[in-house]
Amino acid sequence: MIGLELRFLAGRFHGTGWHHAHNEGIPEWPPSPWRVLRALVNAAYAEELPISEVEPLLEKLRDLPRYRLPLAVDAHTRHYMPDTNNTKTKIFDGFVAVEGGAEDPQPVVMAWPTDLSTQERMLLTRLCRRVSYVGRAESWVELRVIDVDGDRWDCWPDERTKAAGATILLAVSSAEELTAWAKDQPSPKKGRGIPRTLWDVLTFDSERYRTEGWSGVPGTRLVRYVFDRPPFRRSVISRSGRGQSTLPTVARFAIRSAVLPHLDEALAVGERLRRSAMSQSRKVSGDARPVFSGHGEICSNHRHAMYISTSEAPTNRGFIDHLIIAARAGFAEQDVVALQRLRRLWGRGGHDLELILIGLGQPADFGGIQQVLAPVLAESRVWESVTPFVPTRHSKTVRGVRIDTIADQLRRGCDQLLGVTPTEIFEVGDLAKWSGFRRRRFTGGGNRGPDRAFGARLVFDQPVQGPIALGYGAHFGLGLFAPATLPTLAADNEVIIEKER
């Protein structure tokens, strides 16, 4: 097999993934066959080589290649760029950082199931020496022709198999497909004729694409490639435990939106966040991981993900400005990849929300003694409702004893979640305030008692670590508690919650 070794000199590959806008910040990986063949065509023009000499070589590289990939991480930078109206536009530059960085970048290997003659190999070597970048101009590259043996591949074309991940790459159509496609195309009303040869396809420029109104690059096809292992690696060591193998249990996101959602919509936002997390998990792992879906044994003792909405900035009181995904089971490497791909909640049930992952670690990293970035992750003896507690059972009298009271359910929930129960429980807040919250999920089930909302203050003997969310919808943002100051006496308008209305 003949192969090309691509070594990105800056340790980065810059190129936007197909089907993604530039400002989504999602890079293509690995470099698509179409990009590499276009780079070789550009080199042929630079060398002033005749088409008749170069096109037969490119025909041999028309088949779909396989890849061997270095370890890599996807990332992006963001900056503001003035436009023609002298206003600033926010620009996302997505890229892939490869193992070794700029000091010793590890190569990407592409291999085709073909053999070249001595003359063709010399020509390909000459073209490779002329290529200075693949993708955007800052993706400096060195290309080298190599022979490839063996059957170990990290990425290959496959339309059906579930694997560690999948992506869509752009490749040229086969000769038969191009001929059949060109035969059925009407003559264009403006511009040049229909591309009918491989050279026509590879020299089809973006200006012609726009002016002639094409819906896709003619003579190309989108091909599904699968990965033998997750394409991007992540560090899963929290700040508080460097050098240890502790999995992170908390991912914290900041929100950017034209209109921030109100806190009383926490349940709806939590459902949207879960759907997006599961969607990204499917893209990475082939199926939604149990830690996100909550299916399977991981449900025991509420170890799967809680999707928590918080209002943290003083200027945003009453509005959701941060989101937290917390799972006591911890996030494995594939889960972290899915979390880092989570960048937007689409607007069904509200405005689009742009998400920025600003922290990954343990609750103490965000609610520790030194600083409290997220109060719901702090440690405290006294906790008060932020969103209403909705009971999962109906209270009833059995043999003259009242059971499944609100206090009973709060104690039971604390015992299941924390392993401890509060010594005192008070009712707090205004019934009208709690009733204003959305209290029923759009989809899905869950045990649900009376359609009533309660606020509570929980007092423990010893400080306990958040997050604490209890009752119906607890994994979607309802029943959330935050630290409060311990009162010396219950105020006159507070009622110990055992005395239910």
BELKA-V597058 format. One record per residue. N is the residue number from 1. PSI is psi in degrees with one decimal (NA if undefined). Layout:
# BELKA-V597058
n | psi
N | PSI
N | PSI
This chain:
# BELKA-V597058
n | psi
1 | 142.1
2 | 141.8
3 | 160.6
4 | 135.3
5 | 117.3
6 | 117.6
7 | 109.7
8 | 112.0
9 | -29.4
10 | 2.4
11 | 14.7
12 | 145.6
13 | 124.4
14 | 119.9
15 | 132.4
16 | 135.5
17 | 146.2
18 | 145.5
19 | 11.0
20 | 141.2
21 | 156.4
22 | -40.6
23 | 6.6
24 | -18.5
25 | 25.2
26 | 111.4
27 | 157.4
28 | 141.4
29 | 129.4
30 | 176.9
31 | 132.7
32 | 152.7
33 | -38.3
34 | -41.5
35 | -43.9
36 | -42.0
37 | -36.6
38 | -38.1
39 | -37.6
40 | -37.7
41 | -42.5
42 | -40.3
43 | -35.9
44 | -40.1
45 | -41.9
46 | -33.9
47 | -4.3
48 | 45.0
49 | 145.4
50 | 147.2
51 | -39.1
52 | -23.1
53 | -34.2
54 | -38.2
55 | -41.1
56 | -35.2
57 | -45.0
58 | -30.1
59 | -34.1
60 | -17.8
61 | 17.5
62 | -29.4
63 | 163.3
64 | 126.8
65 | 165.8
66 | 162.6
67 | 147.1
68 | 127.3
69 | 143.4
70 | 168.1
71 | 142.7
72 | 161.5
73 | 131.9
74 | 144.2
75 | -179.9
76 | 157.2
77 | 160.2
78 | 140.1
79 | 168.9
80 | 135.5
81 | 129.5
82 | 142.0
83 | -167.1
84 | -23.8
85 | 10.1
86 | 30.1
87 | 156.7
88 | 132.1
89 | 132.3
90 | 125.7
91 | 130.9
92 | 129.1
93 | 99.3
94 | 142.5
95 | 168.8
96 | 123.6
97 | 126.4
98 | 159.6
99 | 136.0
100 | -19.9
101 | -158.1
102 | -22.6
103 | -43.3
104 | 68.4
105 | 130.1
106 | 144.7
107 | 156.8
108 | 132.2
109 | 126.0
110 | 136.2
111 | 138.1
112 | 144.8
113 | 64.9
114 | 164.4
115 | 149.6
116 | 148.1
117 | 169.7
118 | -41.0
119 | -41.6
120 | -38.6
121 | -41.0
122 | -39.9
123 | -44.0
124 | -39.1
125 | -40.8
126 | -41.7
127 | -41.6
128 | -37.8
129 | -22.7
130 | -17.1
131 | 126.2
132 | -19.6
133 | 155.8
134 | 129.0
135 | -137.0
136 | 162.7
137 | -22.1
138 | -1.4
139 | 68.3
140 | 138.6
141 | 150.1
142 | 129.8
143 | 140.7
144 | 136.9
145 | 130.1
146 | 163.6
147 | 138.7
148 | 127.9
149 | 167.5
150 | 176.7
151 | 21.1
152 | 118.8
153 | 148.0
154 | -21.6
155 | 131.7
156 | 160.0
157 | 132.9
158 | 124.7
159 | -14.3
160 | -40.1
161 | 136.2
162 | 134.1
163 | -167.1
164 | -13.0
165 | 167.6
166 | 156.7
167 | 169.7
168 | 124.4
169 | 154.4
170 | 129.1
171 | 164.3
172 | 151.1
173 | 158.1
174 | 163.4
175 | -40.3
176 | -43.3
177 | -41.9
178 | -41.7
179 | -45.2
180 | -39.6
181 | -47.1
182 | -32.0
183 | -33.4
184 | -4.5
185 | 134.9
186 | 156.2
187 | 133.8
188 | 145.5
189 | -23.0
190 | 161.8
191 | -170.1
192 | -179.3
193 | 179.3
194 | 133.6
195 | 126.2
196 | -11.4
197 | 165.7
198 | -39.3
199 | -38.6
200 | -41.7
201 | -45.0
202 | -14.6
203 | 11.0
204 | 111.8
205 | 164.4
206 | -32.0
207 | -42.2
208 | -37.6
209 | -42.4
210 | -48.5
211 | -31.3
212 | -4.6
213 | 33.4
214 | 143.9
215 | -12.3
216 | 166.1
217 | 116.0
218 | 143.5
219 | 15.3
220 | 168.4
221 | 148.4
222 | 127.3
223 | 133.5
224 | 123.5
225 | 142.2
226 | 158.4
227 | 143.9
228 | -30.2
229 | 163.8
230 | 132.5
231 | -26.7
232 | 139.3
233 | 153.5
234 | 148.9
235 | 131.3
236 | 25.8
237 | 125.6
238 | 162.6
239 | -33.2
240 | -5.5
241 | 42.6
242 | 138.0
243 | -6.9
244 | 169.6
245 | 23.4
246 | 130.1
247 | 144.9
248 | 146.0
249 | -5.4
250 | 133.1
251 | 126.6
252 | 130.3
253 | 140.5
254 | 153.9
255 | 137.6
256 | 122.9
257 | 153.5
258 | -37.4
259 | 119.3
260 | 140.6
261 | 149.7
262 | 150.5
263 | -26.7
264 | -5.4
265 | 20.0
266 | -39.6
267 | -43.7
268 | -41.7
269 | -39.5
270 | -39.6
271 | -41.5
272 | -40.7
273 | -41.0
274 | -44.3
275 | -43.4
276 | -41.6
277 | -41.7
278 | -37.6
279 | -45.8
280 | -35.5
281 | -38.6
282 | -38.8
283 | -33.3
284 | -43.9
285 | -5.7
286 | -23.5
287 | 156.4
288 | 128.0
289 | 144.8
290 | -30.1
291 | -27.5
292 | -40.3
293 | -29.2
294 | 15.6
295 | 142.3
296 | -165.1
297 | -21.2
298 | -15.4
299 | -23.7
300 | 134.6
301 | 28.3
302 | 44.9
303 | -12.2
304 | -179.4
305 | 138.1
306 | 134.3
307 | 101.8
308 | 132.3
309 | 134.3
310 | 154.2
311 | 102.4
312 | -39.4
313 | 136.5
314 | -29.8
315 | -9.6
316 | 25.4
317 | 128.4
318 | -4.6
319 | 145.5
320 | 117.6
321 | -9.0
322 | 151.2
323 | 144.7
324 | 133.7
325 | 114.9
326 | 131.0
327 | 118.0
328 | -21.3
329 | -19.7
330 | 157.1
331 | 118.4
332 | 178.2
333 | -43.0
334 | -31.8
335 | -39.6
336 | -39.9
337 | -44.2
338 | -41.3
339 | -39.0
340 | -16.6
341 | -8.6
342 | 102.7
343 | -9.0
344 | 140.1
345 | 121.2
346 | 163.1
347 | 13.9
348 | 117.5
349 | 16.4
350 | -176.9
351 | 157.2
352 | 139.9
353 | 120.6
354 | 129.6
355 | 137.9
356 | 116.4
357 | 113.6
358 | -2.3
359 | 145.5
360 | 121.2
361 | -142.0
362 | 160.3
363 | -37.3
364 | -22.8
365 | -25.2
366 | -18.3
367 | 35.8
368 | -176.8
369 | -37.8
370 | -42.3
371 | 150.9
372 | 98.2
373 | -36.2
374 | 102.4
375 | -35.1
376 | -11.3
377 | 6.5
378 | -178.3
379 | 132.6
380 | 158.9
381 | -26.2
382 | 128.3
383 | 139.6
384 | 152.0
385 | 134.7
386 | -41.6
387 | 155.0
388 | 147.7
389 | 124.4
390 | 119.8
391 | 150.2
392 | -9.4
393 | 159.3
394 | 132.0
395 | 145.2
396 | 165.3
397 | 125.9
398 | 115.3
399 | 41.3
400 | 2.5
401 | 130.6
402 | 122.1
403 | 166.1
404 | 37.3
405 | 170.7
406 | -41.5
407 | -41.4
408 | -44.3
409 | -35.9
410 | -42.9
411 | -45.8
412 | -41.5
413 | -41.3
414 | -40.0
415 | -41.5
416 | -39.4
417 | -42.9
418 | -20.4
419 | 5.2
420 | 159.7
421 | 150.4
422 | 148.3
423 | -27.1
424 | 145.5
425 | 126.5
426 | 150.2
427 | 134.1
428 | 162.3
429 | 173.4
430 | 132.7
431 | -39.3
432 | -37.8
433 | -49.7
434 | -32.4
435 | -17.5
436 | -9.4
437 | 147.0
438 | 130.0
439 | 15.0
440 | 131.3
441 | 150.3
442 | -41.0
443 | 167.3
444 | 172.5
445 | -125.9
446 | 138.6
447 | 137.6
448 | 128.1
449 | -139.9
450 | 150.1
451 | 68.4
452 | 152.1
453 | 138.2
454 | 149.9
455 | 143.5
456 | 154.8
457 | 126.0
458 | 129.8
459 | 123.6
460 | 158.3
461 | -38.7
462 | 154.2
463 | 140.8
464 | 152.6
465 | 134.9
466 | 175.3
467 | 150.8
468 | 119.4
469 | 128.2
470 | 155.4
471 | -167.3
472 | 135.5
473 | 16.7
474 | -30.5
475 | 3.2
476 | 7.0
477 | -10.1
478 | 161.3
479 | 27.4
480 | 140.3
481 | 153.8
482 | 156.1
483 | 145.9
484 | 166.4
485 | 134.9
486 | 122.1
487 | 147.2
488 | -37.3
489 | 147.9
490 | 135.0
491 | 161.5
492 | -32.1
493 | 2.9
494 | 145.4
495 | 130.9
496 | 128.6
497 | -11.5
498 | -30.5
499 | 74.4
500 | 151.7
501 | NA
